[in-house]
Amino acid sequence: MNVNKKLGRFKQWAGEKMGGEIKTGVSDEFKALEVEMGLRHEGMDRMQRSMTVYVKSLSKRAEGDDREKTLPGGHLGSTMVSHSEDFEPESEFGNCLSSLGRANERLARVQETYVGSATSTWLEGLERSLAQMKEYQAARKKLEARRLAYDTSLAKMQKAKKEDFRVEEELRAQKAKYEESSEDVYRRMQDIKEAEVDLVQDLTAFLEAELTYYDRCREILLNVKRDWPVRDTNATRPSRSRSVTAHGYAERYNPPAEEEPMPEPPRITIPKLSSRARSPGGLEAPSPGGYGSSPSRPALSRTSTHEGSVRGSVRDESPARRLTRVPTEPGAVMTSRNNLRPVRQTNTFADEYEEEY
């Protein structure tokens, strides 16, 4: 293609964008098929990417203890079987580990078969459909280029002042190429629509493979349950008390009814110090326990249950109750004795202080 042809096509394209040149159109059916192809391509692309992620997640392998990469389920089963060999043959726990471990190894092999079937059916069908879409897009791009060349030749023919057989020949050649590409694109779009039959077959095969996989897994697990070494797990489970921090599922989401709290026993309180704790000179005796003083000592009744505790606690915590002699005038001493004598007559604890005066 020489420079003049490229320049002419560029002018035609720019004129179409600016609205100055007429663009060769297609039929309404062709336009509807183009819109349908766009929707199909977008949906197939999303399904192909999601199916690829799904297959990769199922076929992802983990490295075991022996450096051999296996499926996670197979690796789990092999570790169970390996640990079950550490127990005695009569051990229920060991037999349970061995049974479930070998079942997981079989499940891993079934999973490998399922991954192969899913890949060969639905995933490959999606990839074939995307390959068709890619070929259609390439043909559609080629059609657009030939349409632009045809419109350029047509505009050149219309602008010619006199007839030129070379321009007419070029126009006929570009028109033939455009019609050929248009028929090719239309045929490819019809092929993509007719390929739905193959996609339905691939999807049906994928459904059958998925059903077979889950049925086989259920069958393996049911066989394990049927031959489970422990028949009644509830009967053999030893009863144990749960710790404060451990909570079961039912206990967490179905809390038991709260019991009414037991009434607390009446609290024993220590009475305040009376005026007898004051010194004869008018100074209060020190009270480390923080007891206050009152004008009169409260009357206390003797009981057989709390007598020792009350008296002992008062005397131990408040040793300042014992009065000591203070060198004062004889008259002041007599006055203090006269003041204390009525209290000693009515107080039942007066005999504790008789010897100190």
Secondary structure, DSSP 8 states (H G I E B T S, - for coil): --HHHHHHHHHHHHHHHHT-S------HHHHHHHHHHHHHHHHHHHHHHHHHHHHHHHH--EE-TTS-EE-HHHHHHHHHHHHHTTS-TT-HHHHHHHHHHHHHHHHHHHHHHHHHHHIIIIIHHHHHHHHHHHHHHHHHHHHHHHHHHHHHHHHHHHH-SS--HHHHHHHHHHHHHHHHHHHHHHHHHHHHHHTHHHHHHHHHHHHHHHHHHHHHHHHHHHHHHHT-S-S-HHHHS------SS---HHHHHS--------------------GGGB-TTS-B---TT-----SS-------TTTHHHHHHHHHHH-GGGS-------HHHHHHHHHHHHHHHHH-TTGGGSGGG-
